């Protein structure tokens, strides 16, 4: 005896299945990302917490080799490479500036800065290095501050995943007949409270 052919799923049923699939797997992929941004959101909101925020400042000196000035102007690529080699500086080189007496360049990374002042006549320099600790590094990563382009892509992709999680979660909610009204009511109340709190905070 042949079994009857399965009835094709309706569009509503297929949509419900797709929403659950997308919500489940984007949640799995984003779990650690959500945890990271949640924890760093708390530390950003409480800058007075001192755990892991010990700052270490040190000063190093040295002399740049001949050839760091070409045609009367600093060769910033040579300067940056030489400072990295001599002092182990990290991060992106930024904010170069020079006049007839002094040249300045900074190296920036999450939770890290190294500001160098160079005597144009002698080539001697002094670099002040500031390292702010693990929490400061994570806070800067949360904001994308002084981070690499790769990390900025991580932030964008993470945000996209969170949007998918939110929208698919809302879509799944609409299929839950028993709790749909109550859940939407709670969501609406939460949205109104959030808007009111944001309005009050911006005053």
Secondary structure, 3 states (H helix, E strand, C coil): CCCCCCCCCCHHHHHHHHHHHHHHHHHHHHHHHHHHHHHHHHHHHCCCCCCCCCCEEEEEEEECCCCCEECCEECHHHHHHHHHHHHCCCCEEEEEEECCCEEEEEEEECCEEEEEEEECCCCEEEEEEEECCHHHHHHHHHHCCCCCHHHHHHHHHHHHHHHHHHHHHHHHHHCCCCCHHHHHHHHHHHHHHHHHHHHHHCC
